[in-house]
Amino acid sequence: MIISILYCVLFCIFALTFIYIILLKLEKALEILKNGGVILYPTDTIWGIGCDATNVEAINKIFEIKKREKTKSMIILVENERRLQYLVDVPEMAWQIIDLSEKPVTIVYENPKNLPKEILAEDGSIGIRLVKDDFCKKLISKLNKPLVSTSANFSGDKSPLKFSDISQELIDAVDYAVEENRESVSKYSGSSVIKVWSDGRVKVLRE
């Protein structure tokens, strides 16, 4: 009986310690983002470079870090349907694609709202992914802003499936690299990208 109680106590201590460590990692990334910084972080696909998607200065910093032309848009991540609907009018077809897709899917929407023009494509559209990854969901929720997600590589280089694939030069260029999931290898080299028009038309941009 005493041994069972001891095991329970030790398990609770271990669980609480684990949760505390995760929260510390989350708070550090959150602090950087709120101060207009740029982070490296694991997503539901590959490792990404991210910032507050409403902060123009931070968005421009990512373009500079990646050596990427500003005419090439970046996608953003949201953690729930409410935030998605705050940014775009979601066609019924888009909901169906999100619900039925087993692979992470980024939907390109027309006429976004409440976003700076610097994050939009030349035609004014925006790619948004409703993430299922727990770390990303918690980070976005606490930030209370959509999060930029662009592959953690220099423009033209191979996308990183794990943290060790990321160039040291790139790691040094950002303000913070998240410690979560550094040993994991993504089973996805990227999300599917599908454009959905308000009239229900659909075009697959990347499978």
ROSE-4610 file (N, C-alpha, C; in Angstrom, 1 decimal, always signed):
// ROSE-4610
residu = [M/M/M/I/I/I/I/I/I/S/S/S/I/I/I/L/L/L/Y/Y/Y/C/C/C/V/V/V/L/L/L/F/F/F/C/C/C/I/I/I/F/F/F/A/A/A/L/L/L/T/T/T/F/F/F/I/I/I/Y/Y/Y/I/I/I/I/I/I/L/L/L/L/L/L/K/K/K/L/L/L/E/E/E/K/K/K/A/A/A/L/L/L/E/E/E/I/I/I/L/L/L/K/K/K/N/N/N/G/G/G/G/G/G/V/V/V/I/I/I/L/L/L/Y/Y/Y/P/P/P/T/T/T/D/D/D/T/T/T/I/I/I/W/W/W/G/G/G/I/I/I/G/G/G/C/C/C/D/D/D/A/A/A/T/T/T/N/N/N/V/V/V/E/E/E/A/A/A/I/I/I/N/N/N/K/K/K/I/I/I/F/F/F/E/E/E/I/I/I/K/K/K/K/K/K/R/R/R/E/E/E/K/K/K/T/T/T/K/K/K/S/S/S/M/M/M/I/I/I/I/I/I/L/L/L/V/V/V/E/E/E/N/N/N/E/E/E/R/R/R/R/R/R/L/L/L/Q/Q/Q/Y/Y/Y/L/L/L/V/V/V/D/D/D/V/V/V/P/P/P/E/E/E/M/M/M/A/A/A/W/W/W/Q/Q/Q/I/I/I/I/I/I/D/D/D/L/L/L/S/S/S/E/E/E/K/K/K/P/P/P/V/V/V/T/T/T/I/I/I/V/V/V/Y/Y/Y/E/E/E/N/N/N/P/P/P/K/K/K/N/N/N/L/L/L/P/P/P/K/K/K/E/E/E/I/I/I/L/L/L/A/A/A/E/E/E/D/D/D/G/G/G/S/S/S/I/I/I/G/G/G/I/I/I/R/R/R/L/L/L/V/V/V/K/K/K/D/D/D/D/D/D/F/F/F/C/C/C/K/K/K/K/K/K/L/L/L/I/I/I/S/S/S/K/K/K/L/L/L/N/N/N/K/K/K/P/P/P/L/L/L/V/V/V/S/S/S/T/T/T/S/S/S/A/A/A/N/N/N/F/F/F/S/S/S/G/G/G/D/D/D/K/K/K/S/S/S/P/P/P/L/L/L/K/K/K/F/F/F/S/S/S/D/D/D/I/I/I/S/S/S/Q/Q/Q/E/E/E/L/L/L/I/I/I/D/D/D/A/A/A/V/V/V/D/D/D/Y/Y/Y/A/A/A/V/V/V/E/E/E/E/E/E/N/N/N/R/R/R/E/E/E/S/S/S/V/V/V/S/S/S/K/K/K/Y/Y/Y/S/S/S/G/G/G/S/S/S/S/S/S/V/V/V/I/I/I/K/K/K/V/V/V/W/W/W/S/S/S/D/D/D/G/G/G/R/R/R/V/V/V/K/K/K/V/V/V/L/L/L/R/R/R/E/E/E]
num = [1/1/1/2/2/2/3/3/3/4/4/4/5/5/5/6/6/6/7/7/7/8/8/8/9/9/9/10/10/10/11/11/11/12/12/12/13/13/13/14/14/14/15/15/15/16/16/16/17/17/17/18/18/18/19/19/19/20/20/20/21/21/21/22/22/22/23/23/23/24/24/24/25/25/25/26/26/26/27/27/27/28/28/28/29/29/29/30/30/30/31/31/31/32/32/32/33/33/33/34/34/34/35/35/35/36/36/36/37/37/37/38/38/38/39/39/39/40/40/40/41/41/41/42/42/42/43/43/43/44/44/44/45/45/45/46/46/46/47/47/47/48/48/48/49/49/49/50/50/50/51/51/51/52/52/52/53/53/53/54/54/54/55/55/55/56/56/56/57/57/57/58/58/58/59/59/59/60/60/60/61/61/61/62/62/62/63/63/63/64/64/64/65/65/65/66/66/66/67/67/67/68/68/68/69/69/69/70/70/70/71/71/71/72/72/72/73/73/73/74/74/74/75/75/75/76/76/76/77/77/77/78/78/78/79/79/79/80/80/80/81/81/81/82/82/82/83/83/83/84/84/84/85/85/85/86/86/86/87/87/87/88/88/88/89/89/89/90/90/90/91/91/91/92/92/92/93/93/93/94/94/94/95/95/95/96/96/96/97/97/97/98/98/98/99/99/99/100/100/100/101/101/101/102/102/102/103/103/103/104/104/104/105/105/105/106/106/106/107/107/107/108/108/108/109/109/109/110/110/110/111/111/111/112/112/112/113/113/113/114/114/114/115/115/115/116/116/116/117/117/117/118/118/118/119/119/119/120/120/120/121/121/121/122/122/122/123/123/123/124/124/124/125/125/125/126/126/126/127/127/127/128/128/128/129/129/129/130/130/130/131/131/131/132/132/132/133/133/133/134/134/134/135/135/135/136/136/136/137/137/137/138/138/138/139/139/139/140/140/140/141/141/141/142/142/142/143/143/143/144/144/144/145/145/145/146/146/146/147/147/147/148/148/148/149/149/149/150/150/150/151/151/151/152/152/152/153/153/153/154/154/154/155/155/155/156/156/156/157/157/157/158/158/158/159/159/159/160/160/160/161/161/161/162/162/162/163/163/163/164/164/164/165/165/165/166/166/166/167/167/167/168/168/168/169/169/169/170/170/170/171/171/171/172/172/172/173/173/173/174/174/174/175/175/175/176/176/176/177/177/177/178/178/178/179/179/179/180/180/180/181/181/181/182/182/182/183/183/183/184/184/184/185/185/185/186/186/186/187/187/187/188/188/188/189/189/189/190/190/190/191/191/191/192/192/192/193/193/193/194/194/194/195/195/195/196/196/196/197/197/197/198/198/198/199/199/199/200/200/200/201/201/201/202/202/202/203/203/203/204/204/204/205/205/205/206/206/206/207/207/207]
x = [+0.8/+0.0/+0.9/+1.9/+2.8/+3.5/+4.0/+4.7/+3.9/+2.6/+1.7/+1.5/+1.4/+1.2/+2.5/+3.6/+4.9/+5.0/+4.6/+4.7/+3.8/+2.6/+1.6/+2.2/+2.8/+3.4/+4.5/+5.4/+6.5/+6.0/+5.0/+4.4/+3.8/+3.1/+2.6/+3.7/+4.7/+5.9/+6.5/+6.7/+7.3/+6.4/+5.0/+4.1/+4.1/+4.1/+4.0/+5.3/+6.4/+7.7/+7.8/+7.2/+7.2/+6.3/+5.2/+4.3/+4.9/+5.6/+6.3/+7.4/+8.1/+9.2/+8.6/+7.5/+6.8/+6.3/+5.7/+5.2/+6.3/+7.5/+8.6/+9.1/+9.1/+9.5/+8.5/+7.2/+6.1/+6.2/+6.4/+6.5/+7.7/+8.8/+9.9/+9.6/+9.1/+8.7/+7.6/+6.7/+5.6/+6.2/+7.1/+7.8/+8.4/+9.2/+9.9/+8.8/+7.8/+6.8/+6.1/+5.7/+5.0/+5.9/+7.2/+8.2/+8.6/+7.9/+8.2/+9.3/+9.7/+10.8/+10.4/+11.4/+11.2/+11.7/+10.9/+11.3/+11.4/+12.2/+12.1/+11.3/+10.3/+9.5/+8.9/+8.6/+8.0/+6.6/+6.1/+4.7/+4.1/+2.9/+2.3/+2.9/+3.8/+4.5/+6.0/+6.7/+8.2/+8.4/+9.7/+10.1/+9.9/+9.4/+9.1/+9.8/+9.8/+10.1/+8.8/+8.7/+7.4/+7.5/+6.4/+6.3/+4.8/+4.5/+3.1/+2.7/+1.7/+1.3/+0.7/+0.5/+0.0/+1.1/+2.3/+3.5/+4.3/+4.1/+4.8/+6.3/+6.8/+8.3/+8.9/+8.2/+8.6/+8.5/+7.4/+7.2/+8.3/+8.7/+9.8/+11.1/+11.3/+12.5/+12.6/+11.5/+11.5/+12.0/+11.4/+11.8/+13.3/+13.9/+15.3/+16.1/+15.7/+16.4/+16.4/+15.3/+15.2/+15.8/+16.1/+16.6/+15.5/+14.3/+13.2/+12.5/+12.1/+11.5/+10.2/+9.9/+8.6/+7.4/+7.6/+6.4/+5.9/+6.8/+6.3/+5.7/+4.4/+3.7/+4.1/+3.7/+3.9/+2.5/+2.4/+1.2/+1.1/-0.1/-0.2/-1.0/-0.8/-1.4/-2.4/-3.5/-4.5/-4.8/-5.3/-5.6/-7.0/-7.9/-9.3/-10.2/-11.4/-12.3/-12.7/-12.8/-13.2/-12.1/-10.9/-9.8/-9.8/-10.0/-10.1/-11.2/-12.3/-13.5/-13.3/-12.4/-12.1/-11.2/-10.5/-9.6/-10.2/-11.1/-11.6/-13.1/-13.8/-15.1/-14.8/-15.1/-14.8/-15.9/-15.6/-16.6/-16.9/-18.1/-18.5/-17.6/-17.1/-16.2/-14.9/-14.4/-13.2/-13.4/-14.5/-14.8/-14.8/-15.3/-15.4/-14.0/-13.1/-11.8/-11.0/-11.2/-10.5/-10.9/-12.2/-12.8/-12.4/-12.2/-12.0/-10.5/-9.7/-8.2/-7.5/-6.8/-6.0/-4.7/-4.1/-2.9/-3.1/-2.2/-2.3/-2.6/-3.6/-4.0/-4.0/-3.4/-3.4/-4.4/-5.4/-6.4/-6.0/-6.0/-5.8/-7.2/-7.4/-8.7/-8.6/-9.7/-9.8/-10.2/-9.8/-10.3/-10.2/-9.0/-8.8/-9.0/-9.3/-9.5/-8.5/-8.3/-7.5/-6.1/-5.5/-4.1/-3.4/-2.1/-1.4/-1.1/-1.0/-0.8/+0.5/+1.5/+2.8/+2.8/+1.7/+1.7/+0.9/+0.2/-0.7/+0.1/-0.5/+0.0/-0.3/+0.3/+0.1/-1.4/-2.1/-3.5/-4.4/-3.8/-4.5/-5.0/-4.7/-5.2/-4.2/-4.6/-3.7/-3.9/-2.9/-2.9/-3.0/-4.0/-4.1/-4.3/-3.6/-3.8/-4.3/-5.4/-5.9/-5.2/-4.3/-3.4/-4.0/-3.4/-3.9/-2.8/-1.6/-0.4/-0.7/-0.5/-0.8/+0.1/+1.4/+2.3/+1.9/+1.7/+1.3/+0.0/-1.0/-2.3/-2.2/-1.4/-1.2/-0.5/+0.6/+1.3/+0.5/-0.3/-1.1/-2.2/-2.8/-3.8/-3.3/-2.2/-1.6/-1.1/-0.6/-0.2/-1.5/-2.6/-3.9/-3.7/-2.9/-2.7/-2.4/-2.7/-2.2/-0.7/-0.1/+1.3/+1.8/+2.8/+3.4/+4.1/+4.0/+4.7/+5.3/+6.6/+7.4/+8.5/+8.9/+9.9/+11.2/+11.8/+13.0/+14.2/+14.3/+15.4/+15.6/+16.8/+16.9/+16.2/+15.7/+14.9/+15.7/+15.0/+15.6/+16.2/+16.5/+17.1/+16.0/+16.5/+15.6/+14.9/+13.6/+12.9/+13.3/+13.4/+13.9/+12.8/+13.0/+12.1/+12.3/+13.5/+13.9/+14.8/+15.0/+15.7/+17.2/+17.8/+19.2/+19.4/+18.3/+18.4/+18.6/+18.3/+18.3/+19.7/+20.0/+21.3/+21.7/+22.9/+23.3/+23.2/+23.5/+23.4/+22.0/+21.0/+19.6/+19.2/+19.7/+19.5/+20.0/+21.2/+21.8/+21.1/+20.3/+19.7/+18.4/+17.7/+16.4/+16.7/+15.6/+15.7/+15.6/+15.0/+14.8/+14.5/+15.1/+14.7/+14.1/+12.8/+12.1/+12.7/+12.7/+13.4/+12.5/+11.2/+10.2/+10.4/+10.3/+10.3/+11.6/+12.7/+13.9/+14.4/+14.0/+14.5/+13.5/+12.3/+11.3/+11.6/+11.1/+11.2/+9.8/+9.5/+8.2/+7.8/+6.6/+6.2/+5.7/+5.6/+5.1/+6.2/+6.5/+7.4/+6.8/+5.5/+4.8/+3.3/+2.5/+1.0/+0.5/-0.7/-1.3/-1.7/-1.8/-2.2/-3.3/-4.5/-5.6/-6.3/-6.5/-7.2/-8.7/-9.5/-10.9/-11.5/-12.3/-12.9/-14.3/-14.8/-16.0/-17.2/-17.1/-18.2/-18.1/-17.1/-17.0/-16.0/-15.4/-14.3/-13.1/-12.4/-11.3/-10.2/-8.9/-7.7/-6.6/-6.1/-5.0/-3.7/-3.1/-1.8/-0.6/-0.8/+0.3/-0.4/-0.1/-0.8/-0.1]
y = [-1.2/+0.0/+1.3/+1.3/+2.4/+2.6/+1.5/+1.5/+2.1/+1.7/+2.2/+3.7/+4.2/+5.6/+6.3/+5.7/+6.4/+6.5/+5.4/+5.5/+6.6/+6.7/+7.7/+9.1/+9.3/+10.6/+10.9/+10.0/+10.2/+10.5/+9.7/+10.0/+11.4/+11.9/+13.2/+14.3/+14.0/+15.0/+15.0/+13.9/+13.8/+14.5/+14.3/+14.9/+16.4/+16.9/+18.3/+19.0/+18.3/+18.8/+18.9/+17.9/+17.9/+19.0/+19.2/+20.3/+21.7/+21.8/+23.1/+23.4/+22.4/+22.6/+23.1/+22.4/+22.8/+24.2/+24.6/+26.0/+27.0/+26.7/+27.6/+27.8/+26.7/+26.8/+27.7/+27.4/+28.2/+29.7/+30.0/+31.4/+32.1/+31.5/+32.1/+32.5/+31.5/+31.8/+32.9/+32.9/+33.9/+35.3/+35.4/+36.7/+37.2/+36.4/+36.8/+37.4/+36.6/+37.0/+38.3/+38.4/+39.6/+40.9/+40.7/+41.8/+42.0/+41.4/+41.6/+40.8/+39.7/+38.8/+37.7/+37.0/+35.9/+34.6/+33.5/+32.2/+31.1/+30.1/+28.8/+27.9/+27.2/+26.3/+25.2/+24.1/+22.9/+23.1/+22.7/+22.9/+21.5/+21.4/+20.1/+19.5/+20.2/+19.7/+19.8/+20.7/+20.9/+22.0/+22.2/+23.3/+24.6/+25.6/+26.9/+28.1/+29.1/+30.5/+31.2/+31.8/+32.4/+33.7/+34.5/+35.8/+36.1/+37.1/+37.6/+38.1/+37.5/+37.8/+39.2/+39.9/+41.3/+42.3/+41.9/+42.8/+42.9/+44.1/+44.3/+44.3/+44.8/+44.8/+43.4/+42.6/+41.2/+40.4/+40.7/+40.0/+40.4/+41.6/+42.1/+41.4/+41.2/+40.6/+39.2/+38.5/+37.1/+37.1/+38.0/+38.1/+38.3/+39.2/+39.4/+38.2/+37.5/+36.3/+35.3/+35.0/+33.9/+34.3/+35.6/+36.1/+35.9/+36.2/+35.9/+37.1/+37.1/+38.2/+38.5/+39.8/+40.1/+39.9/+39.6/+39.3/+37.9/+37.1/+35.7/+35.7/+35.3/+35.4/+34.3/+34.4/+33.4/+33.0/+31.8/+31.4/+31.7/+31.6/+31.8/+30.6/+30.4/+29.4/+30.0/+29.3/+29.7/+28.4/+28.6/+27.5/+27.0/+27.8/+27.4/+28.1/+27.6/+28.1/+29.6/+30.0/+31.4/+32.3/+32.0/+33.0/+32.9/+31.7/+31.6/+32.5/+32.5/+33.2/+34.7/+35.1/+36.5/+37.1/+36.2/+36.6/+36.5/+35.5/+35.3/+34.8/+35.0/+34.4/+33.0/+32.0/+30.6/+30.0/+29.7/+29.0/+27.6/+27.1/+25.8/+24.7/+24.9/+23.9/+23.8/+24.9/+24.9/+24.1/+24.3/+23.5/+22.0/+21.6/+20.2/+19.7/+20.5/+20.0/+19.9/+20.8/+20.8/+19.6/+19.3/+18.2/+16.8/+16.7/+15.4/+15.1/+16.2/+16.0/+15.3/+14.2/+13.5/+14.2/+14.7/+15.4/+16.9/+17.6/+19.0/+19.7/+20.6/+21.3/+22.8/+23.5/+25.0/+25.4/+26.3/+26.8/+28.2/+28.5/+29.9/+30.6/+31.7/+32.4/+33.7/+34.2/+35.5/+36.5/+37.8/+38.9/+38.7/+38.5/+38.4/+39.7/+39.6/+40.8/+40.8/+42.0/+42.2/+41.7/+41.8/+41.4/+42.5/+42.7/+43.7/+43.2/+44.1/+43.8/+43.1/+43.3/+42.7/+41.2/+40.6/+39.2/+38.5/+39.3/+38.8/+38.5/+37.7/+37.4/+38.6/+38.7/+39.8/+40.0/+38.9/+39.0/+39.3/+39.5/+39.9/+38.7/+37.5/+36.3/+35.9/+34.9/+34.5/+33.0/+32.3/+30.9/+30.7/+30.0/+29.8/+28.3/+27.8/+26.4/+26.4/+25.6/+25.4/+24.2/+24.5/+23.5/+22.5/+21.3/+20.3/+20.0/+20.5/+20.3/+21.0/+20.3/+20.9/+22.1/+22.0/+23.1/+24.3/+24.2/+25.3/+26.0/+25.1/+25.6/+26.4/+25.9/+26.6/+28.0/+27.9/+29.1/+30.2/+29.9/+30.8/+31.4/+30.5/+30.9/+31.9/+31.6/+32.5/+33.9/+33.8/+35.0/+35.8/+35.1/+35.7/+36.5/+35.9/+36.5/+35.3/+35.4/+34.4/+34.4/+33.2/+33.1/+32.8/+33.5/+33.3/+31.9/+31.2/+29.9/+29.8/+29.9/+29.7/+28.8/+27.9/+26.9/+27.4/+26.7/+27.2/+26.9/+27.5/+27.4/+28.7/+28.9/+30.0/+29.7/+30.8/+30.6/+29.8/+28.7/+27.8/+26.6/+26.5/+25.4/+24.4/+23.2/+22.1/+22.4/+22.0/+22.2/+21.2/+21.7/+20.8/+19.9/+18.6/+17.7/+17.5/+17.9/+17.9/+19.0/+19.3/+20.5/+20.5/+19.3/+19.2/+19.5/+19.6/+19.9/+21.4/+22.2/+23.6/+24.2/+25.1/+25.7/+26.5/+26.4/+27.1/+28.6/+29.0/+30.4/+30.9/+30.1/+30.5/+30.5/+29.5/+29.5/+30.8/+31.2/+32.4/+33.6/+33.6/+34.8/+35.1/+34.1/+34.3/+34.7/+35.1/+35.6/+34.5/+33.3/+32.2/+31.0/+29.8/+28.5/+27.7/+27.3/+26.5/+25.2/+24.7/+23.4/+22.2/+22.5/+21.4/+20.6/+19.3/+18.3/+18.4/+18.7/+18.9/+17.5/+16.4/+15.1/+14.4/+15.0/+14.4/+14.6/+13.7/+13.8/+13.9/+15.0/+15.1/+14.1/+13.6/+12.6/+13.4/+14.7/+15.5/+16.5/+16.5/+17.5/+18.9/+18.9/+20.2/+19.9/+20.9/+20.6/+20.6/+20.1/+20.3/+21.8/+22.3/+23.7/+23.8/+24.3/+24.3/+25.7/+26.2/+27.5/+27.3/+28.0/+27.9/+29.3/+29.4/+30.7/+30.8/+32.0/+32.1/+31.5/+31.3/+30.7/+29.1/+28.6/+27.1/+26.5/+27.3/+26.7/+26.3/+25.2/+24.7/+24.4/+24.8/+24.4/+23.9/+22.7/+22.2/+22.8/+23.5/+24.2/+23.3/+22.4/+21.5/+20.3/+19.1/+17.9/+17.5]
z = [+0.0/+0.0/+0.0/+0.9/+1.0/-0.3/-0.9/-2.1/-3.2/-3.3/-4.3/-4.2/-2.9/-2.7/-3.1/-2.8/-3.2/-4.7/-5.4/-6.9/-7.4/-6.8/-7.3/-7.0/-5.9/-5.6/-6.5/-6.8/-7.7/-9.1/-9.5/-10.9/-11.0/-10.0/-9.9/-10.0/-9.3/-9.3/-10.7/-11.3/-12.6/-13.6/-13.5/-14.5/-14.3/-13.1/-12.8/-13.3/-13.1/-13.6/-15.1/-15.8/-17.2/-17.8/-17.1/-17.5/-17.3/-16.2/-15.8/-16.9/-17.3/-18.3/-19.6/-20.0/-21.3/-21.2/-20.1/-19.9/-20.0/-19.4/-19.5/-20.9/-21.7/-23.1/-23.9/-23.6/-24.2/-23.9/-22.6/-22.2/-22.8/-23.0/-23.6/-25.1/-25.8/-27.2/-27.3/-26.3/-26.3/-26.1/-25.1/-24.8/-26.1/-26.8/-28.0/-29.0/-29.3/-30.3/-29.9/-28.6/-28.2/-28.3/-28.3/-28.4/-29.9/-30.8/-32.2/-32.8/-32.0/-32.4/-33.4/-33.8/-34.8/-34.1/-34.3/-33.7/-34.7/-34.3/-35.0/-34.2/-34.8/-34.0/-34.8/-34.1/-34.8/-35.1/-36.3/-36.6/-36.8/-37.4/-37.7/-38.9/-39.6/-40.7/-40.4/-41.2/-41.0/-39.9/-39.6/-38.7/-39.5/-38.8/-39.4/-38.8/-39.5/-38.9/-38.7/-37.5/-37.3/-36.5/-36.6/-35.9/-35.8/-35.1/-35.0/-36.4/-36.9/-38.3/-38.5/-37.4/-37.5/-37.3/-37.1/-36.9/-38.1/-38.8/-40.1/-40.0/-38.9/-38.8/-38.6/-37.9/-37.7/-39.0/-39.8/-41.1/-42.0/-42.1/-42.9/-42.5/-41.2/-40.7/-41.2/-41.3/-41.8/-43.2/-44.0/-45.4/-45.5/-44.7/-44.7/-44.3/-43.2/-42.8/-43.8/-44.5/-45.5/-46.8/-47.0/-48.3/-49.3/-49.0/-49.8/-50.4/-51.6/-52.3/-51.6/-51.4/-50.7/-51.5/-52.8/-53.7/-53.4/-52.7/-52.4/-51.0/-51.0/-49.7/-48.8/-47.5/-46.5/-45.9/-45.4/-44.9/-43.4/-42.8/-41.4/-40.8/-39.4/-38.7/-37.7/-37.5/-36.5/-35.7/-34.5/-33.6/-33.5/-34.0/-33.9/-35.0/-35.1/-36.1/-35.9/-34.7/-34.4/-35.0/-34.7/-35.3/-36.8/-37.4/-38.8/-39.4/-38.8/-39.3/-39.0/-38.1/-37.8/-39.0/-39.7/-40.7/-42.1/-42.3/-43.7/-43.6/-44.7/-44.8/-45.4/-44.6/-45.0/-45.8/-47.1/-47.9/-47.4/-47.6/-47.2/-47.7/-48.9/-49.5/-48.7/-48.2/-47.4/-46.1/-45.5/-44.3/-44.6/-45.7/-46.0/-46.3/-46.9/-47.2/-45.9/-44.9/-43.6/-42.9/-42.9/-42.1/-42.7/-44.0/-44.6/-44.8/-44.8/-45.0/-43.9/-44.2/-43.1/-43.0/-44.1/-44.1/-43.8/-43.1/-42.9/-44.2/-44.2/-45.4/-45.2/-46.1/-46.1/-47.1/-46.7/-47.7/-48.0/-49.3/-49.8/-50.0/-49.2/-49.2/-49.9/-50.4/-51.0/-49.9/-50.2/-49.4/-47.9/-47.4/-45.9/-45.2/-43.9/-43.1/-41.9/-41.4/-40.2/-40.3/-41.5/-41.7/-42.5/-42.2/-43.0/-44.4/-45.3/-46.7/-47.0/-46.1/-46.2/-46.2/-45.6/-45.4/-46.6/-47.4/-48.4/-49.7/-50.5/-51.9/-52.8/-53.9/-54.8/-55.2/-55.3/-55.6/-54.4/-53.2/-52.0/-51.3/-51.7/-51.0/-49.8/-49.0/-47.9/-47.7/-47.4/-47.1/-45.6/-45.1/-43.7/-43.4/-42.3/-41.9/-40.5/-40.3/-39.0/-38.4/-37.4/-36.9/-35.9/-35.9/-34.9/-33.9/-34.1/-33.2/-31.9/-30.8/-29.5/-29.1/-29.4/-29.0/-29.8/-31.1/-31.9/-31.5/-31.2/-30.7/-29.4/-28.5/-27.2/-27.4/-28.3/-28.5/-29.2/-30.2/-30.9/-30.0/-29.2/-28.3/-27.3/-26.7/-25.7/-26.3/-27.6/-28.3/-28.6/-28.9/-29.3/-30.6/-31.5/-32.8/-33.7/-35.0/-36.0/-36.0/-36.4/-36.4/-37.8/-38.3/-39.6/-39.5/-40.6/-40.7/-42.1/-42.2/-43.4/-43.1/-44.1/-43.8/-43.3/-42.4/-41.7/-42.5/-43.7/-44.6/-45.4/-46.0/-46.8/-48.1/-48.8/-50.0/-51.0/-51.5/-52.5/-51.9/-50.6/-49.9/-49.5/-49.2/-48.8/-47.4/-47.3/-46.1/-45.0/-43.7/-42.7/-42.1/-42.1/-41.5/-40.0/-39.6/-38.2/-37.8/-36.6/-36.1/-36.6/-36.6/-37.0/-38.5/-39.3/-40.7/-40.9/-39.9/-40.0/-40.0/-40.9/-41.0/-39.7/-39.2/-38.0/-38.3/-39.5/-39.9/-39.6/-40.0/-39.8/-38.3/-37.6/-36.1/-35.5/-35.9/-35.3/-35.7/-36.8/-37.3/-36.6/-36.0/-35.3/-33.9/-33.2/-31.8/-30.8/-31.3/-30.3/-31.1/-30.7/-31.3/-30.2/-30.4/-29.5/-29.2/-28.0/-27.6/-27.8/-28.0/-28.1/-29.4/-29.3/-30.4/-31.3/-30.7/-31.6/-32.1/-31.4/-31.9/-32.8/-32.9/-33.8/-35.3/-36.1/-37.5/-38.1/-38.9/-39.4/-40.5/-40.4/-41.5/-42.7/-42.6/-43.7/-44.2/-45.5/-46.0/-46.2/-45.9/-46.1/-46.1/-46.1/-46.2/-47.6/-47.8/-49.1/-49.1/-50.3/-50.5/-51.5/-51.1/-52.0/-51.9/-53.1/-53.2/-53.3/-52.5/-52.6/-52.8/-53.8/-54.1/-53.4/-53.2/-52.5/-53.2/-54.5/-55.3/-55.3/-54.5/-54.4/-55.3/-56.2/-57.1/-56.3/-56.7/-56.0/-57.0/-56.5/-57.3/-56.4/-56.7/-55.9/-56.3/-55.4/-55.8/-55.4/-54.4/-54.0/-53.3/-53.7/-53.1/-51.8]
